[in-house]
Amino acid sequence: MNITTEQLFDDARTHNAWLDRPVPDELLHRLYDLMKWGPTSANCCPARILFVKTPEAKARLVPCMGEGNQAKTAAAPVTAIIGMDMQFYEKLPQLFPHNPEARSWFEGKPDVIQSTAFRNSSLQGGYFIMAARALGLDCGPMSGFDAPRVDAEFWLGTAVKTNFICNLGYGDPSKLFPRSPRLAFEQACRIV
């Protein structure tokens, strides 16, 4: 696989319109198998992903989206709900086996659990987008949804909460908005 910075960053765009081209399940498996190798603190890996593909599941998700995100979510071949497992520390004996005390760093510490789950599932969400782009998929990451409603609809009975939502597929380049500007190095960075 010959992946370029153009594919990942320079030419990559956030898509809002989608070609009518399905995304095979095998590609979603490959996407996860790439993104899972990205680092997280104590290898805690709190991200949980629900790939919404079927018309029935889309019908449950679309009403949870903000008005401006409903049509593009309905049209996307796949919508990934990137969740964060608030009991991620229960998997630390498997994921961080060289330190048997690791689970105790989090048990009974809701603020530490929240910040660790959010920070690391967000990191994993970034890896998810890069992996999708590396595999030739386009992405449309979004806020703009009713998180408690998504949680009740898709994560009920679990310790998972929604972090963000990302449409996946093959974007329609004819419907891209002009690229928005970014801050220059001097505006966003300092070397000390």
Backbone as JSON, one array per atom type, in Angstrom:
{
  "sequence": "MNITTEQLFDDARTHNAWLDRPVPDELLHRLYDLMKWGPTSANCCPARILFVKTPEAKARLVPCMGEGNQAKTAAAPVTAIIGMDMQFYEKLPQLFPHNPEARSWFEGKPDVIQSTAFRNSSLQGGYFIMAARALGLDCGPMSGFDAPRVDAEFWLGTAVKTNFICNLGYGDPSKLFPRSPRLAFEQACRIV",
  "N": [[0.85, -1.17, 0.0], [0.74, 2.09, -0.99], [0.73, 4.94, 0.51], [0.08, 8.37, 0.58], [0.97, 11.68, 1.82], [-0.72, 13.49, 0.68], [-3.04, 12.02, 0.24], [-3.83, 11.52, 2.85], [-3.87, 14.05, 4.12], [-3.27, 16.61, 2.6], [-4.9, 16.62, 0.2], [-7.19, 15.5, 1.17], [-10.58, 15.73, 2.18], [-13.46, 16.93, 4.03], [-16.39, 15.29, 3.6], [-19.76, 15.81, 2.51], [-21.62, 14.89, 0.8], [-22.5, 11.96, -1.0], [-21.45, 9.3, -3.14], [-23.4, 6.79, -4.75], [-22.36, 4.15, -3.8], [-21.55, 1.15, -2.43], [-19.98, 0.27, 0.73], [-17.96, -2.34, 1.46], [-18.28, -4.82, 4.05], [-15.9, -6.11, 4.7], [-13.98, -4.15, 4.26], [-14.52, -2.41, 6.34], [-13.75, -3.98, 8.48], [-11.02, -4.11, 7.93], [-10.39, -1.4, 8.19], [-10.78, -1.01, 10.98], [-8.82, -2.81, 11.87], [-6.51, -1.49, 11.13], [-6.66, 1.04, 12.48], [-6.64, 0.32, 15.18], [-4.04, 0.04, 16.04], [-2.99, 2.48, 16.73], [-1.51, 4.58, 19.26], [-2.61, 4.72, 22.69], [-3.12, 6.04, 26.0], [-1.66, 4.02, 28.45], [-2.36, 1.93, 26.85], [-5.14, 1.82, 26.76], [-7.34, 1.87, 25.0], [-10.2, 2.88, 24.62], [-12.15, 3.33, 22.66], [-15.16, 2.43, 21.04], [-16.88, 1.17, 18.3], [-19.68, 1.55, 16.3], [-20.95, 0.51, 13.38], [-23.21, 1.83, 11.29], [-25.31, 0.69, 8.92], [-27.56, -0.59, 7.78], [-30.86, -0.01, 6.4], [-32.8, 0.0, 8.42], [-31.35, 0.55, 10.79], [-30.27, 3.04, 10.07], [-32.65, 4.49, 9.96], [-33.21, 4.69, 12.64], [-31.05, 6.21, 13.53], [-30.95, 8.68, 12.06], [-33.02, 10.53, 13.02], [-31.82, 11.3, 15.39], [-29.86, 13.0, 14.74], [-28.66, 16.39, 14.23], [-30.58, 18.89, 12.5], [-29.21, 19.84, 10.18], [-27.53, 17.74, 9.65], [-28.93, 15.49, 9.02], [-29.8, 14.69, 6.35], [-27.36, 14.17, 5.02], [-26.37, 12.13, 6.58], [-28.3, 10.17, 6.23], [-27.84, 9.63, 3.54], [-25.23, 8.66, 3.41], [-23.18, 5.81, 2.8], [-22.25, 4.37, 5.02], [-22.42, 5.0, 8.48], [-20.44, 5.76, 11.15], [-20.6, 5.38, 14.55], [-18.71, 6.66, 16.93], [-17.84, 5.59, 19.9], [-17.19, 5.79, 23.48], [-15.99, 3.69, 25.87], [-16.93, 3.65, 29.1], [-16.11, 1.95, 30.99], [-13.64, 1.08, 30.29], [-11.33, 0.4, 31.64], [-11.69, -2.1, 32.68], [-10.76, -3.83, 30.8], [-8.04, -3.62, 30.96], [-6.36, -5.63, 32.19], [-6.09, -7.39, 30.03], [-5.16, -5.67, 27.98], [-3.01, -4.23, 29.0], [-1.03, -5.93, 30.24], [1.41, -6.1, 31.59], [1.35, -4.6, 33.87], [-0.21, -5.29, 36.65], [-1.61, -3.64, 38.35], [-2.9, -1.65, 36.98], [-5.7, -1.33, 36.52], [-6.61, -0.29, 38.92], [-5.88, 2.35, 38.79], [-8.0, 3.68, 37.79], [-10.5, 2.71, 38.74], [-13.36, 3.65, 40.54], [-12.88, 6.36, 40.21], [-14.33, 8.72, 38.83], [-13.83, 11.18, 37.44], [-11.26, 10.84, 36.39], [-11.7, 8.6, 34.82], [-13.59, 9.65, 32.96], [-12.09, 11.76, 31.68], [-9.94, 10.31, 30.63], [-11.2, 8.39, 28.99], [-12.52, 10.07, 27.15], [-10.39, 11.61, 26.02], [-8.7, 9.6, 24.91], [-10.42, 8.05, 23.28], [-11.04, 10.0, 21.46], [-8.52, 10.41, 20.3], [-8.31, 7.87, 19.12], [-10.42, 8.11, 17.35], [-9.34, 9.97, 15.57], [-7.3, 8.37, 14.5], [-8.94, 6.54, 13.28], [-10.11, 8.06, 11.19], [-7.8, 8.62, 9.68], [-7.05, 6.0, 8.98], [-9.29, 5.24, 7.47], [-9.09, 7.03, 5.31], [-6.62, 6.17, 4.31], [-7.37, 3.76, 3.25], [-8.82, 4.51, 1.1], [-11.35, 5.52, 1.53], [-13.74, 8.15, 2.02], [-14.46, 10.68, 4.47], [-16.8, 12.08, 6.77], [-16.75, 13.6, 9.46], [-18.64, 14.46, 12.4], [-20.07, 16.66, 14.83], [-23.03, 17.85, 16.26], [-25.41, 16.34, 16.97], [-27.81, 14.6, 18.98], [-26.55, 13.54, 21.72], [-27.35, 12.1, 24.17], [-29.66, 10.91, 23.17], [-28.7, 9.35, 21.02], [-27.1, 7.63, 22.52], [-29.09, 6.31, 24.05], [-30.49, 5.06, 22.03], [-28.61, 3.41, 20.74], [-26.58, 2.47, 22.47], [-27.74, 1.55, 24.76], [-27.93, -0.04, 27.92], [-25.27, -0.55, 28.09], [-21.89, 0.46, 28.98], [-21.05, 2.4, 27.31], [-20.65, 5.57, 25.79], [-21.5, 8.08, 23.39], [-18.99, 9.64, 21.47], [-18.29, 11.0, 18.96], [-19.61, 11.28, 15.59], [-19.22, 9.77, 12.39], [-19.56, 9.94, 9.01], [-19.07, 7.65, 6.33], [-17.72, 6.62, 3.21], [-17.75, 6.92, -0.31], [-17.01, 9.92, -1.33], [-18.78, 12.57, -3.03], [-17.15, 14.43, -5.2], [-18.01, 16.63, -6.66], [-19.67, 18.05, -5.06], [-18.33, 19.26, -3.05], [-17.55, 21.8, -0.66], [-15.8, 24.95, -0.98], [-12.45, 24.8, 0.2], [-11.91, 25.42, 3.6], [-10.0, 27.94, 5.35], [-6.97, 27.47, 7.29], [-5.19, 27.95, 10.38], [-2.05, 29.61, 10.33], [1.3, 28.41, 10.95], [2.6, 30.26, 12.67], [0.46, 31.39, 13.96], [-0.65, 29.35, 15.45], [1.32, 27.91, 16.74], [4.23, 27.65, 18.86], [7.7, 27.64, 19.36], [9.63, 26.76, 21.97]],
  "CA": [[0.0, 0.0, 0.0], [1.53, 3.3, -1.1], [-0.11, 6.01, 1.02], [0.77, 9.65, 0.52], [0.44, 12.74, 2.69], [-1.83, 14.1, -0.04], [-4.22, 11.18, 0.49], [-4.23, 11.63, 4.26], [-4.04, 15.42, 4.6], [-3.29, 17.73, 1.66], [-6.05, 16.56, -0.7], [-8.35, 14.92, 1.86], [-11.61, 16.71, 2.49], [-14.64, 16.48, 4.75], [-17.46, 15.12, 2.61], [-21.15, 15.94, 2.94], [-22.45, 14.24, -0.21], [-21.94, 10.62, -1.2], [-21.79, 8.53, -4.32], [-24.17, 5.58, -4.46], [-21.39, 3.06, -3.93], [-21.5, 0.51, -1.11], [-18.72, -0.01, 1.41], [-18.04, -3.74, 1.91], [-17.97, -5.1, 5.46], [-14.48, -6.47, 4.82], [-13.22, -2.91, 4.34], [-14.71, -1.89, 7.7], [-12.88, -4.8, 9.32], [-9.65, -3.66, 7.66], [-10.27, -0.07, 8.79], [-10.54, -1.19, 12.42], [-7.54, -3.5, 12.08], [-5.45, -0.48, 11.02], [-6.74, 2.09, 13.51], [-6.44, -0.19, 16.53], [-2.62, 0.08, 16.41], [-2.61, 3.81, 17.2], [-1.28, 4.57, 20.7], [-3.46, 5.35, 23.71], [-2.44, 5.98, 27.29], [-1.73, 2.7, 29.08], [-3.0, 1.04, 25.88], [-6.49, 1.62, 27.29], [-8.22, 1.59, 23.86], [-11.6, 2.98, 25.03], [-13.11, 3.53, 21.56], [-16.04, 1.37, 20.57], [-17.42, 1.68, 17.05], [-20.87, 0.91, 15.78], [-21.11, 0.86, 11.97], [-24.63, 1.85, 10.96], [-25.4, 0.48, 7.48], [-28.85, -1.06, 7.3], [-31.91, 1.01, 6.39], [-33.48, 0.03, 9.72], [-30.48, 1.26, 11.74], [-30.22, 4.44, 9.63], [-33.92, 5.1, 10.36], [-33.1, 4.99, 14.08], [-30.02, 7.21, 13.77], [-31.18, 9.98, 11.42], [-33.73, 11.47, 13.87], [-30.94, 11.72, 16.48], [-28.92, 13.97, 14.18], [-29.13, 17.75, 14.06], [-31.28, 19.07, 11.23], [-28.27, 19.98, 9.08], [-26.77, 16.5, 9.46], [-29.83, 14.36, 8.76], [-29.8, 14.22, 4.96], [-26.06, 13.58, 4.65], [-26.25, 10.86, 7.3], [-29.18, 9.21, 5.54], [-27.27, 9.29, 2.23], [-23.91, 8.03, 3.54], [-23.25, 4.35, 2.8], [-22.01, 3.89, 6.39], [-22.19, 6.02, 9.49], [-19.79, 5.17, 12.31], [-20.76, 6.03, 15.85], [-17.48, 6.45, 17.7], [-18.19, 5.66, 21.31], [-16.13, 5.63, 24.48], [-16.39, 2.75, 26.92], [-16.64, 4.25, 30.4], [-15.53, 0.88, 31.81], [-12.48, 0.61, 29.52], [-10.3, -0.1, 32.56], [-11.91, -3.52, 32.93], [-9.99, -4.57, 29.8], [-6.61, -3.4, 31.14], [-5.58, -6.87, 32.36], [-5.81, -7.92, 28.69], [-4.48, -4.7, 27.13], [-1.81, -3.68, 29.67], [-0.79, -7.05, 31.15], [2.66, -6.02, 32.33], [1.12, -3.91, 35.14], [-1.47, -5.79, 37.19], [-2.27, -2.6, 39.15], [-3.41, -0.59, 36.11], [-7.14, -1.11, 36.7], [-6.82, 0.53, 40.13], [-5.65, 3.76, 38.46], [-9.25, 4.25, 37.3], [-11.68, 2.26, 39.49], [-13.87, 4.57, 41.55], [-12.38, 7.72, 39.95], [-15.1, 9.1, 37.65], [-13.21, 12.26, 36.66], [-10.14, 10.26, 35.66], [-12.32, 7.74, 33.8], [-14.17, 10.52, 31.92], [-11.07, 12.45, 30.89], [-9.14, 9.31, 29.9], [-12.03, 7.82, 27.93], [-12.76, 11.07, 26.11], [-9.13, 11.94, 25.33], [-8.17, 8.48, 24.14], [-11.34, 7.69, 22.19], [-10.87, 11.05, 20.45], [-7.31, 10.01, 19.57], [-8.64, 6.72, 18.28], [-11.25, 8.63, 16.27], [-8.41, 10.52, 14.58], [-6.68, 7.23, 13.81], [-10.02, 5.98, 12.46], [-10.21, 8.88, 9.98], [-6.6, 8.4, 8.88], [-7.13, 4.64, 8.43], [-10.31, 5.25, 6.41], [-8.5, 7.71, 4.15], [-5.57, 5.3, 3.77], [-8.03, 2.69, 2.51], [-9.54, 5.07, -0.03], [-12.67, 6.0, 1.91], [-13.88, 9.55, 2.42], [-15.04, 10.81, 5.81], [-17.55, 13.27, 7.15], [-16.92, 13.59, 10.91], [-19.64, 15.44, 12.83], [-20.79, 16.86, 16.08], [-24.36, 18.11, 15.71], [-26.35, 15.25, 17.19], [-28.31, 14.52, 20.35], [-25.76, 12.43, 22.29], [-28.14, 11.2, 25.02], [-30.61, 10.14, 22.34], [-27.92, 8.32, 20.33], [-26.73, 6.64, 23.54], [-30.27, 5.52, 24.4], [-30.91, 4.28, 20.86], [-27.62, 2.45, 20.26], [-25.68, 1.94, 23.5], [-28.54, 1.26, 25.96], [-27.53, -1.25, 28.64], [-23.81, -0.69, 28.07], [-21.16, 1.57, 29.59], [-20.51, 3.2, 26.21], [-21.28, 6.85, 25.46], [-21.07, 8.55, 22.08], [-18.03, 10.73, 21.39], [-18.66, 11.73, 17.75], [-20.18, 10.47, 14.52], [-18.45, 9.97, 11.16], [-20.05, 9.29, 7.8], [-18.02, 6.99, 5.53], [-18.1, 6.14, 1.9], [-17.02, 7.51, -1.42], [-17.6, 11.24, -1.42], [-19.06, 13.17, -4.33], [-16.27, 15.6, -5.27], [-18.69, 17.77, -7.28], [-20.48, 18.73, -4.04], [-17.46, 19.77, -1.98], [-17.47, 23.24, -0.44], [-14.41, 25.41, -1.05], [-11.7, 24.44, 1.4], [-11.81, 26.49, 4.59], [-8.62, 28.21, 5.72], [-6.42, 26.97, 8.56], [-4.24, 28.87, 11.0], [-0.64, 29.46, 9.97], [2.16, 27.94, 12.03], [2.86, 31.35, 13.61], [-0.76, 31.66, 14.71], [-1.05, 28.21, 16.26], [2.43, 27.19, 17.34], [5.42, 28.33, 19.35], [8.83, 26.78, 19.7], [10.27, 27.36, 23.17]],
  "C": [[0.9, 1.24, 0.0], [0.64, 4.49, -0.73], [0.7, 7.3, 1.04], [0.19, 10.64, 1.52], [-0.71, 13.46, 2.01], [-3.13, 13.34, 0.25], [-4.74, 11.37, 1.91], [-4.58, 13.04, 4.69], [-4.26, 16.43, 3.49], [-4.53, 17.75, 0.77], [-7.31, 16.01, -0.04], [-9.31, 16.03, 2.28], [-12.69, 16.08, 3.36], [-15.79, 16.45, 3.76], [-18.84, 15.19, 3.27], [-22.11, 15.27, 1.97], [-21.72, 12.97, -0.65], [-22.38, 10.02, -2.52], [-22.56, 7.28, -3.88], [-23.28, 4.37, -4.72], [-21.23, 2.41, -2.56], [-20.07, 0.34, -0.58], [-18.81, -1.43, 1.94], [-17.65, -3.88, 3.39], [-16.5, -5.43, 5.66], [-13.6, -5.23, 4.94], [-13.36, -2.27, 5.72], [-13.86, -2.68, 8.69], [-11.43, -4.34, 9.17], [-9.38, -2.28, 8.28], [-9.97, -0.21, 10.29], [-9.17, -1.82, 12.68], [-6.35, -2.57, 11.89], [-5.48, 0.48, 12.21], [-6.44, 1.59, 14.91], [-4.99, -0.11, 16.99], [-2.17, 1.47, 16.87], [-2.48, 3.83, 18.72], [-2.36, 5.27, 21.5], [-2.74, 5.21, 25.04], [-2.71, 4.63, 27.97], [-2.43, 1.69, 28.18], [-4.47, 0.77, 26.23], [-7.56, 1.41, 26.22], [-9.71, 1.7, 24.21], [-12.61, 3.11, 23.9], [-13.89, 2.25, 21.27], [-16.75, 1.94, 19.35], [-18.63, 0.85, 16.64], [-21.04, 1.41, 14.35], [-22.58, 0.72, 11.6], [-24.75, 1.8, 9.43], [-26.82, 0.17, 7.0], [-29.87, 0.07, 7.28], [-32.62, 1.14, 7.74], [-32.65, 0.8, 10.75], [-30.36, 2.73, 11.38], [-31.5, 5.17, 10.06], [-33.94, 5.43, 11.85], [-32.12, 6.12, 14.34], [-30.38, 8.59, 13.25], [-31.96, 10.95, 12.32], [-32.9, 11.98, 15.06], [-29.96, 12.82, 16.04], [-29.53, 15.36, 14.16], [-29.72, 17.9, 12.67], [-30.34, 19.14, 10.04], [-27.48, 18.72, 8.78], [-27.63, 15.31, 9.07], [-29.72, 13.82, 7.34], [-28.48, 13.56, 4.59], [-25.82, 12.26, 5.38], [-27.12, 9.79, 6.65], [-28.56, 8.74, 4.23], [-25.94, 8.55, 2.32], [-24.06, 6.5, 3.53], [-23.09, 3.75, 4.2], [-21.88, 5.12, 7.3], [-21.61, 5.3, 10.71], [-20.09, 6.01, 13.54], [-19.52, 5.67, 16.65], [-17.84, 6.68, 19.16], [-16.97, 5.53, 22.19], [-16.67, 4.77, 25.6], [-15.96, 3.31, 28.26], [-16.17, 3.19, 31.41], [-14.33, 0.26, 31.09], [-11.44, -0.05, 30.41], [-10.48, -1.57, 32.89], [-11.13, -4.39, 31.94], [-8.48, -4.41, 29.98], [-5.82, -4.67, 31.46], [-5.21, -7.53, 31.03], [-4.89, -6.98, 27.91], [-3.17, -4.17, 27.69], [-1.32, -4.7, 30.69], [0.48, -6.94, 31.99], [2.53, -5.23, 33.63], [-0.22, -4.34, 35.71], [-2.23, -4.76, 38.03], [-3.0, -1.57, 38.3], [-4.9, -0.32, 36.3], [-7.41, -0.2, 37.89], [-6.55, 2.01, 39.88], [-6.97, 4.47, 38.13], [-10.47, 3.91, 38.16], [-12.07, 3.28, 40.55], [-13.42, 6.01, 41.37], [-13.07, 8.27, 38.7], [-14.48, 10.22, 36.81], [-12.05, 11.74, 35.82], [-10.65, 9.36, 34.53], [-12.82, 8.6, 32.64], [-13.08, 11.15, 31.05], [-10.23, 11.46, 30.07], [-9.94, 8.72, 28.75], [-12.23, 8.82, 26.8], [-11.48, 11.37, 25.32], [-8.69, 10.81, 24.41], [-9.12, 7.99, 23.06], [-11.32, 8.75, 21.1], [-9.61, 10.79, 19.62], [-7.62, 8.87, 18.63], [-9.55, 7.13, 17.12], [-10.41, 9.27, 15.18], [-7.72, 9.42, 13.8], [-7.69, 6.6, 12.86], [-10.11, 6.74, 11.13], [-8.99, 8.65, 9.08], [-6.61, 7.0, 8.23], [-8.14, 4.59, 7.29], [-9.75, 5.9, 5.15], [-7.42, 6.85, 3.5], [-6.16, 4.18, 2.92], [-8.88, 3.2, 1.35], [-10.95, 5.52, 0.27], [-12.62, 7.5, 2.21], [-14.66, 9.6, 3.73], [-15.8, 12.11, 5.94], [-17.79, 13.25, 8.65], [-17.84, 14.72, 11.36], [-19.81, 15.47, 14.34], [-22.23, 17.04, 15.6], [-25.3, 16.93, 15.78], [-26.74, 15.28, 18.66], [-27.65, 13.3, 21.01], [-26.58, 11.55, 23.23], [-29.12, 10.34, 24.23], [-29.88, 9.04, 21.57], [-27.53, 7.22, 21.32], [-27.91, 5.73, 23.88], [-30.68, 4.6, 23.25], [-29.94, 3.15, 20.52], [-26.74, 1.83, 21.34], [-26.43, 1.55, 24.79], [-28.1, -0.06, 26.6], [-26.04, -1.5, 28.63], [-23.19, 0.5, 28.82], [-20.58, 2.51, 28.53], [-21.35, 4.46, 26.03], [-20.7, 7.34, 24.14], [-20.1, 9.71, 22.22], [-18.35, 11.59, 20.16], [-19.13, 10.74, 16.7], [-19.45, 10.79, 13.23], [-19.09, 9.2, 10.01], [-18.87, 8.77, 7.0], [-18.58, 6.58, 4.19], [-17.19, 6.73, 0.85], [-17.7, 8.84, -1.71], [-17.8, 11.7, -2.86], [-18.24, 14.45, -4.44], [-16.95, 16.83, -5.88], [-19.48, 18.59, -6.26], [-19.64, 19.27, -2.88], [-17.59, 21.29, -1.88], [-16.03, 23.67, -0.69], [-13.71, 25.11, 0.28], [-11.6, 25.64, 2.33], [-10.35, 26.71, 4.98], [-8.25, 27.56, 7.05], [-5.47, 28.03, 9.11], [-2.84, 28.58, 10.51], [0.14, 28.99, 11.19], [2.33, 29.03, 13.1], [1.65, 31.7, 14.45], [-1.1, 30.56, 15.71], [0.07, 27.57, 17.05], [3.49, 28.15, 17.88], [6.49, 27.28, 19.58], [9.54, 27.45, 20.85], [11.5, 26.58, 23.57]]
}
